[in-house]
Each structure stands twice: as structure tokens, then as C-alpha cells.
Amino acid sequence: MESVAEKIAPVDMFGEWTDDDPTDVEVTYKGKTSRLGLTLAPIDRSLALAGLNRIMAGDFEIRAFKVTVGTSDTLSCYVKPSSWWKSMDAEFPSEMAKTFMVLPEGVDLFSLPPQT
């Protein structure tokens, strides 16, 4: 969460664990608070990324570098303004599709097979 917040600075974004049952993370972005919907299971890494995309929708987007999907327990992502993604997708559709994966909702990115 903090590394995403650093990439979109100076936009105000922060998160904190809830005391509720189940425990979750509440993220405040531009004054609006939303929960990530964590389950306290390994899929939470993917749910957190998808949740941040939902919260920032229209302003910023996180995408995964395909070369890192399904290769280890580490996923490399890129955070850019939504307008940048739209422009790059329009100008370089084939290259963008080969390089980046749009983060799917409810899918454990770490259990996917390697992407080519």
C-alpha cells in the first residue's frame, strides 16, 4: 500500500488495519474510505492490488509486468495515471498486451501459470 501511495504522491492515500472480524484494511483515498476485502489467505496479495485499482479507478491504475506473473512469489507492477495507460494502449496495443497484465478481480495472480 505504501509503495503505491509513493507512486501517486502528492495524492492523499493511506491505509490501516481494522479491528473488526474479519480483519481487513481500510484505505482512504481522496477523502473516501474503502475496504480491500481481505480474507487472511494467500490470495490477499492479489485482492489488495485489485482493491487499490478499484479505489483509484479513473485516476491511477496498477498493472503487472507479465514476465513476473507465475514465476515466483514476487510480482512486479507498474503504477501510472489512467490517462497514460489509455494513451499507451491506443498507440502500442500489441506491445502493451505483451508486456502488461490488467489485474483481474478475485484471481490469485501468484497461482497463475507463467504469462507469455
C-alpha positions in Angstrom: 0.0 0.0 0.0 2.8 2.4 1.0 4.7 1.8 -2.3 1.6 2.6 -4.3 1.0 5.8 -2.3 4.6 6.9 -3.0 4.0 6.5 -6.8 0.9 8.7 -6.8 2.1 11.4 -4.4 1.1 14.1 -3.6 -2.4 12.5 -3.6 -3.5 11.7 -0.1 -3.7 7.9 0.4 -3.3 5.8 3.5 -4.4 2.6 4.9 -4.9 1.0 8.3 -5.9 -2.4 9.7 -9.4 -2.7 11.1 -10.2 -4.3 14.5 -13.3 -5.9 13.0 -13.9 -9.6 12.5 -12.8 -10.4 9.9 -9.7 -8.1 9.9 -9.3 -6.0 6.8 -7.5 -2.9 5.6 -9.4 0.3 5.2 -7.8 2.6 2.5 -8.6 6.3 2.4 -8.0 7.9 -1.0 -9.0 11.4 -1.7 -11.1 11.5 1.4 -13.1 8.4 0.6 -12.6 5.2 2.7 -13.0 1.7 1.3 -12.1 -1.8 2.4 -9.8 -4.1 0.4 -11.9 -7.2 1.2 -9.0 -9.3 2.5 -9.6 -12.9 3.6 -6.4 -13.5 5.6 -5.3 -16.1 3.0 -2.6 -16.1 0.4 -4.9 -14.5 -2.3 -4.9 -11.3 -0.2 -1.8 -10.1 -2.1 -3.9 -10.1 -5.3 -7.0 -8.8 -3.6 -5.1 -5.9 -2.2 -3.8 -4.9 -5.7 -7.2 -5.3 -7.3 -8.8 -3.3 -4.4 -6.3 -0.5 -4.8 -7.2 -0.4 -8.5 -10.9 -0.1 -7.7 -10.3 2.7 -5.2 -8.1 4.7 -7.6 -10.2 3.9 -10.7 -10.2 6.8 -13.2 -7.1 8.4 -11.7 -4.5 5.7 -11.5 -4.1 2.0 -12.4 -1.7 -0.7 -11.4 -0.7 -3.4 -13.9 1.6 -6.4 -13.6 4.6 -7.0 -15.8 3.6 -10.3 -17.5 7.2 -11.6 -17.2 6.8 -11.7 -13.4 3.4 -13.5 -13.3 3.6 -17.1 -12.3 7.4 -17.2 -12.0 7.9 -16.8 -8.2 6.3 -15.3 -5.1 7.3 -11.8 -6.3 5.1 -9.8 -8.7 6.4 -6.6 -10.3 3.8 -3.9 -11.0 3.7 -0.5 -12.6 1.6 2.4 -11.3 0.7 5.1 -13.8 -2.2 7.6 -14.3 -5.2 6.0 -16.1 -4.8 8.5 -18.9 -1.3 7.2 -19.5 -2.5 3.6 -19.8 -5.3 4.6 -22.2 -2.9 6.5 -24.4 -0.3 3.7 -24.5 -2.9 1.1 -25.1 -4.2 3.1 -28.1 -0.8 3.8 -29.5 1.0 0.5 -28.8 -1.7 -2.1 -28.4 0.4 -5.2 -29.2 3.4 -4.2 -27.1 1.2 -3.3 -24.2 -0.7 -6.6 -24.3 2.7 -8.5 -24.5 4.2 -6.5 -21.6 1.4 -5.8 -19.1 -1.4 -7.7 -17.5 -4.5 -5.9 -16.4 -5.1 -7.1 -12.8 -8.2 -9.3 -12.7 -10.6 -9.2 -9.8 -10.7 -12.3 -7.5 -7.9 -14.1 -9.2 -4.7 -15.2 -7.3 -2.0 -13.7 -9.5 0.6 -15.8 -7.7 -1.0 -19.1 -8.7 -1.3 -18.3 -12.4 0.9 -20.1 -14.9 3.7 -18.0 -16.4 2.4 -15.5 -18.9 3.9 -15.2 -22.4 
